[in-house]
Amino acid sequence: MKTLRPAFTLIEILISVMILSGAIIYVLKVHSQNHEQIAYIVERNKHALEDSLFLTDKVIQYHKSEKSAYDLLQDDLKVNDFKSRKILKEMKRKIFIPQPINLLPEEEAEGPAAIIREIKIKGVYSSAYFRFELQSL
């Protein structure tokens, strides 16, 4: 006659539950970190799209000032809708333009001279954009 194998002991069950709960806690921690990063990236991309409204040719003259998107776009776009105008006026950013960088070719090398202008748009999600101007070919 065969004897039946006894079932798991209480200690074995408790140890397996502790191991599983430790693994689940680690997975939940990684998931929450990824969720925070994804939320940050989504908001950052949304603000980068809004920042494109501030990158007009006139932005260079507004060093160290806070302007709305409407201030920069009013000459280029005719906004007749009051709701759109209100949204553009509420979008404000601080603009900072550092000194331009002049790139000159070396004496022996031939190539174009260029000016690099950095445009810093400060807000909740600050950004830096670069504008390159070729001087001569």
Number of C-alpha atoms within 10 A of each C-alpha: 3 4 5 6 6 6 7 8 8 8 9 10 10 11 11 11 12 11 10 12 12 11 12 12 11 11 11 11 12 11 12 11 11 12 12 11 12 12 11 13 12 12 13 16 12 12 16 15 10 16 22 11 15 23 18 12 9 11 15 15 11 14 14 12 11 15 18 17 22 22 14 20 17 12 9 9 9 9 15 8 8 9 10 12 15 12 13 20 15 13 16 20 20 16 21 20 18 12 10 13 12 13 13 15 12 9 7 6 8 10 12 13 15 17 15 15 18 18 22 19 22 16 15 10 14 15 14 12 12 11 12 12 13 11 12 9 8
